[in-house]
Amino acid sequence: MNIAIVGGTGTVGAEAARELAARGHTVRVLSRHAPEYPVDLTTGEGLERALAGIDVVIDAASGGKKVLVAGTERLLRAEAAAGVKHHVGVSIVGIDRVGGPYYKLKLAQEAAIRAGGVPWTIVRATQFHTLIAQVFAKSAKLGVVPALGAPLQPVDPREVGRVLADTAEGEPALGLVAFAGPEVVSARELARRWRAAVGSRAVPVRLPASRALRAGGLTDATAPRGTVTFDQWLSAA
């Protein structure tokens, strides 16, 4: 199978690319700076060539409105013209329950996928271990780490990459597929564990959380779960 991964140099896109290549598929990595298949979703440059002969597209791109909404619409038009059979969108658990500008953009992107005319599946995942660690590390440079009063369910990007590969190999679901981390843990506890694992002396700062966040808006009790915990990921990182 010929599979193109938009944002294939990013965290989860790269994991999906490695997994699919290991399974014997022909994988094209698409991004603005990809050496062989550079594409620009804001203009459409490179899409026609990059999608020629492609069966499935995984869209793991990130960015603002020009990429996530207008860029997705542009990508889907190019897919339809190229005869792509399955569009796999990467999204986030809870974006319909928790507000915020970025989540609203992701909802708009999902709407574009539904209306795009290409058979589709949207994979919603919980927060990546890598993202949580990056947030803590960035804040720690200022001497603090955020300790949000809300539960999270972090997941290993490698496991999400495998789910994306499974989805790409399957038939379009015309619906949502969710995947979550193995345990629900408070963000404050995750901050404590990160500090202990890396030896950080940054001071935890308690931050308020919305009602939706406190109610577990970014978790999913019914979704299939991965196996790699945040602690295990930290130990291996």
N, C-alpha and C positions, 0 to 999 in steps of 0.2 A: 504494500500500500504506500502511496506517495502522500506524505503529510507535511504541511507547512506550519511552522509555529511562529506566530507574530509575537514579538517580545521574547524570542527564544534565547536571548542572552541574559534575561532577568532571572530572579530567584527561582520561581516555579517553572518558568518556561524552559530554562536550562535543564531542570530535572526531568521534565517531560521529554525533552529532546534526547537525553541520554538513555532514558528507559525505552523509548520507541526504537532508537537505533539498535539497542541491545536485543530487541525482539525481532530484528531483521527488516524493519521498515526503512524506506528511503525518506530521510528527514531533511527539510530545508529550514534553516534558521533565518528568520526575517527580523530585521530591526534597522534602525536608522544607520547604524554603523557596522552592520554585518558585512564581512569581507566579500561574500559571494552573492548574497541577495539583499542588498540594501533597499529598504522601502521607507516611505514617508507617508504616514496615514493622514497628515494634515493637508497633503497635496495630491496624494495618490501616486506619486512618482515611484516607479519600480514595481507596482503591484501586478500589472499585466504579465510581465516576464516572470515574476516570482511565483505566480499562481498557475502558470501553464502546466497542464498535466496533473494537477494536484487533486487528490480525492477528498481529503479532510483538512480543515484549517482549525488550529487551536489558537485562540486569541488571548494571549497573556500580557498584552500591552498595558502600560500604565501611563497616566498623564492627566491633563486637564480636559475641559470640555471639547477642545478641538481634536483631541485624540479619542477620548472615550465615547463621545456621542457622534459628532460629525465624522470622525475618523472611522468609527465602526460602521456607520452607514456607507461610507465610501468603500470600505473593505468588502462589505456584503454585496454591493453592486458589482465589484470586480470579481467576487467569487461566483456570483450568478452568471456573469458573462463567461467565466472560465469553466463552468460546469461542475463546480465543487459540490459534493454530495452531502457534506455534513460540516456544520460550523459548531465548534465547541467553545463556548464563552467561559471565562474564568471570573467568578464573582465572589461575594463575601456573605457568609451567614449573618442574618440579622439586619440587613440594610433596609428592610421594610418595617423594622421595629424601632430602630435607633436613628435619630436624626443626624444632621450634619451635612455640610456641602458636598464632601466627597462621596458619601453614601447616596446622596440624591443623584449625583452624576452616574454612579453605578446602576441605580434603578433606571435612569434614562437610557443607559447603555443596554440593559436587559430588554427594555421596551423596543429599542432599535433592532435587537436580534430577533425578537418575536415577529417584527414586521418586515424583516429583511428579505424574505422570499427564498432563503436557503434553509433546508432542514437543519434543525438545531438541537443542541442540548446545552444547558447552563449548569456549570458545576460551581456550587457555592461552598467555600471552605471557611473554617474558623481562622483566627489570627495565626500567622506563622510564628514558630519559635524565633526565627531570624529577625522578624519585625520587632517583636517584644524586646529581644536582646539589644537590637540597634537603638530603640527608644531609650532604654536604660543607659546604654553606653554614651549616647549623645548627651543626655542630661547629666551624667556623672562627670563629664568634663567641666560642668559648672558647679560641681560639688554637691549635687542633689540627685535623687531618683524619685520619679513620681510614684506615689502609693495610692492608687485609685481604689475607691471603695466599691468595687464591682467584680463579679465573677467573669473569668475568661476561660477558654477551652483551647489552649494553644496546640498547634499541630505541626508535625515535621514536614517541611516542603518536599522532601523526597517521597514521602507517602502520598502527598497530593499529586506529585508528578506521576506516580503509578496509577492513581485514580484517573487522571487525565488521559493516560495511555489506554487504560481499559475502556474509557468512554469513547475515545477516538476509534478504537477497534470495533465498537458496537454500533448498533443502529441509532439514528437520531431519536431521542426520547420525546422531543417537542415539549419539554418540561424541565423542571429543576431536579438536580441531583445534589445532595448535601454530603459533606464529609467533615468530621470533627476530630479534635484531639482526644486522647484517651482519658483525660481527667479534667474536671471543672475545679479551678483554683482561683482564689481571690487575687486580684492584681497586686494587692499589698504583699501577699505571700510570695508571688512570683518575683517581686522586687527584692524581698528578703533572700530568696534562693539565689537570685542572680548575684547579689552582693557577696554572699558567702562563696559562691563558686569562683568568682573572679578576684576575690579579695578586695573589693571596693570599700572605701571608707566614706563614700558619698552618703549624705544624710537623707533618709526617706522623708518625703514631704507629702502629707495627706492631701488629696485633692477631692473635691466634691464630684459626684457622679449623678447623671440624670436618673429619673425613676426607671426609665426603660433599661438603662445599663445595670442598675442595681437589681432589677428583676431578671437579669440573665439574658438580655436582648442579643448579646453576641455569642450565645451558646446554643447548642441544639441537642436536646436529650434523646431525640429519636433517630438521629443520623448515624450511619455506620461510623465506627471510630478507628483511628489509627492506634498504634501500639507504643510509639516512642514518646515518653513523657518529656517535659521541659528539663527535668533533672538529668535524664539520660542524654538528651541532646547537648546540654551544657558540658557533660562529662566527655563527650566525644568531639566537641567543637575545638 
